[in-house]
Amino acid sequence: MAIKASQVKELREKTGAGMMDCKKALTETDGDIAAAIDWLREKGIAKSQKKAGRIAAEGLTRVATEGNTGIIFEVNSETDFVAKNEQFLHLLDVIEKALLAAKPANTEAALEVETPEGKVNDLVINATATIGEKISFRRVAVVEKADDETFGKYMHMGGTISSLVVTKGGDKTVAKNLAMQVASMNPIYATEADIPETAFNHEKELQMQMMKEDPKMANKPEKVLQNILKGKVKKHFKDQCLADQEFFLDSKKSVSQYLKEEKAEVVSFVRYQVGEGIEKKEEDFAAEVAAQMK
């Protein structure tokens, strides 16, 4: 099977592995990106999929709350210069107020929301024309809380990253600290119990295969091997689970320990980072890959 330069680029961005290693992985797996990631991990070339959300677009995220409603959204631009543009910032202000009031169910609904200056979609189109580069409304999440729950929100560097957390128990400081934790440590799940069975089993099988290929594991008793396997899987998911993460304000305790001390729990959380999962255009990369693949 002929491997395309675009496939090599995608795998390289998702794993951080070298160009030729990525080509070999894709060749060995018939161009299957997911299988190639596992192949690289088995060979020790790619440590994990942590780089899968590589940042590749510009713009800003916003988070805001009013009463029991919270919103978090992202608007993209082509350059980071625009993120400092007064017109762009005004656009976000207008959209923020309108979305808080309208509580749209999804991105499509958000684009149809009316503001004092027109529909969100029309504002974005007009901004593209007047600012001089493509502006796009990418996504939104609306979060509702109960009266006995608390919002915690945080924006990093003016909106490069935004997070919105709902807590029960504790106070506003606890909620804010957890929002900062989510923004800085990027958890995927609240607790280990939230990990999908398919993801857990996939990692377990991958670790088993890696252990079988490790000479150091050859003569160990089955009970010992099972304990090692359990530890490896737990370690893999540790940083992905909010409760198991090291608390950013005190490295001697975990987030779960902090929550226990504060008699609080996390109900839900959302985190947006500008451009995650969007590929930035790189004019010369394909030619570079093609040249090295010959």
N, C-alpha and C positions, 0 to 999 in steps of 0.2 A: 504493500500500500504506500502510495506517495504521500509524504508528510508535507503539509503546507506551512509556509512561513508564519501565517496567522496563528496556527495551532501551537507552534513553538513559542511564539510571543505570549499567548494566553497562559501556557503552562509555566513559562518563566516568571510571569508576573504573579501567578498564584503560589508559586513555591520558592522563588528566589534562587532556584537552581541554575547552573550554567547552561549556556545555549546548546552545547553538544550533548550534555546530559539529558536535557529536555527532548532533543531530537531522538536520542536512543530510547528513552522511556516511551515516547509515542510510537516508535517503530516496534518495540516489544509488545505494545498493547493495542496495535492496529488503530492508532489514532484516538483511542478512548481517553479523554482528559482525566476523568475520575480515576480510571484504572492506572493511568500514568502517574498521578499524584501518589497513589498507594505504592507503585513500583519504586518511585524515588524515595519514599519513606522507608521502604523495606531495605533499600540499599544504603540508607543513612545519608542520602544526598539532600533530601528535604526534611527538615525536622517536623514540620506540621503544616496545616493549612492556614496558619495564623495570618499569612500575607494575602489570603484570598480576597480580602476587601481593600486592596491597594487603592489609595486615593488618586484619582485621575481626572478631576474636574474642579472648577472653581465656583465661587458663589458664597452663600451663607445659609445657615439654618437658624431657626428662631423657635423659642419656646415661650409660652405665656399661659397664665391662668386667670380665671375670674370666677369667683364663687366655687361651685363644684365641677367646673369645666376647665380642662386643660387642652392646649393644642401644641403640636410640634410640627414644623414644616420646613421644607428646603426649596430654595430658588437658586438655580444654577446660571452661571455666566461663562464666557469663554476664557476670561482672564481674571486674576485676583485683583487687578487694578480697579475693575468695576465694582468690586465689593466695598470699596471706599468712596464710590461715587454717590453724591447726595441724592441724585434721582433714584438710584437703585435702593438706597436705604429708605427713602420715602415710600417707594413701592412696597417694601416689606412692612413698613408701618401700617399702610392702608390695608394690605392683605391680612395682617395679624388681627386687626380690629374686626374686620368683616368675618373672618373664619371663626373667631371666638363667639360671635353672635349667631352665626348660621349653623355651626356644628356639622359640617359636611360629612357624609358617610364614607367618602373615598376621594381620590384625586380628581376623578372626572366630575364629581359633584362640586368640588372646590373650585374648579375652573368656571363653573356657572354661577358662583356666588356673586351677588350684586354688592358693589361698594359705592360710596358717594361719587366715585369717579368713573364708574362703569363696571362691567363684569371683570372678574379676575383674569380670565383668558384675554380679554381685550386690552387690559392694562399691560399684560406681558407682551403682547404683540406690539403695542405702542412703544413700550420701553425698548424693544429690539430695534425699532426704527429710529428712535431718538438717541439712544446711547451708542448705537453703531456696532453692536455685536449681539449674537443670539442670546436671548434671555429665556429661560424655561422654568415653569413651575413643575417641580419633580414629584413631590409626595407630601402627604399630610397624615397625621394621626390625631384623632380626637379621643381624649381620655376623660371619663366621668368618675367622680369619687362620691362616697357616702359622706354624710354630715360628720361622722365620727372618724373620718380618715383625713390625712394631711398630704398636700402636694409638696414635693421637693423639686426644684428646678435649678438648672445650671447651664450657663453658656460659656464655653471656653474660647478665649481670644475673639470675642465679639460675635461668635457664631460659627466658628470652624467646626465645633462639636456642640451639640445641645442634648440635654437629657431631662427626662420628666419621670419622676418616681411618685408612686402612691404608697403611703405607709399607714399602718394602724398602730396606735400606741406611740409613745415617745412624743417629741414636740417638733416644732419647725426646724430646729437646729439639726435634729437627727435626720429629718427628711432631706434637708439641704446637703448634709454630709453624705448621704446615700446617693443623692443625685451626682455629687462630685465623684464618688466611687465608681458609679456606672459610666460616667464620662471618661474617667481616666483609665479604667481597667477593662472596659468593653466586655462585660459578661454576656453570654448568650442565653443562659438559663438562670432561673432564680435559685433552684436547688437541684441536687442530683436526681430527685424524683421527677423533675421536669424533662430530663433527657429522653428523647424518643427511643423506644426499644430498638428500632432499626439502626440508629446511630450507635447505640451502646454495643449491639451485637457485631456491627461492622468493625468497630475498634477492637473488640475482643478477638475477633478472627484475625485481624491484622497483626495484633501483638502476639498471638499464638504462632503465626507463621514466622515472625521475626525471631521468636524464641527457639523454634525448631531449627533455624539456621545458625543459631549461636552455639558454638562448641562448648561454651562454659555451662550450658544448660543440659548437656547430654546425659550426665550420670546423676542428676538430681532426682530425688523421690517425687512421685506424682503429687503428693500433698504439698510439698515445697513449691513445686512448679505452679500449682493452682494459686498459692498465696502470692507468688511473684507476679503472676498474671493479673490477679486482682489489684495488686498495688500499681502495676503499670497502667492499667485502664483508669484507675482512680486518679493517678497523677496526670494523665492526658486531659481529663475533664476538669481537674481542679480549678484552673484559671478561667474556665468557661462558665463555672457556676458561681454566682454572686455570693452565696452563703459561705462557700469554701475559700474565697479569695482572701488574701492578706489585706487587712484594713489599712487604707492608705494613710491614715493619721496615726496609726500605731502598729508597726510591723510585728509586734509580739502577740497580736490577737487576730483572729479571723473576723470576717463580717458577721458571721453567725454569733460569735461571742459578744461582739459589740451590740447586736440586736438584743441578745439575752439580757445584757447589763441594762439596756435602756427600756426593756420590756416593750419592745416594738417588733413589728414584722413588715416585710415588704409584700404589698398586695400586687403590684405590677410595676413595670418600668419600660421605657422606650428610649432609645439612643439613636440619634442621627449624626452622621459625620459627613461633611461636605464631600460629594463626589464618590463615596464608597461604591464600588462596583461599576463605576462608569469609566470607560477607557478613554484617556486623553489621546488626541491625534498626535502621532509622532511620525513625521514625514519620512525620515530616513531609516526607520527601524526595519521595515520589510526588506529593503534592499540589502541591509547589513546581514540579516538572517539568511536571505537567499544566497548571498555570496559565500557565507560560511558553510552552507549546506551542499554546495557543489563538490 
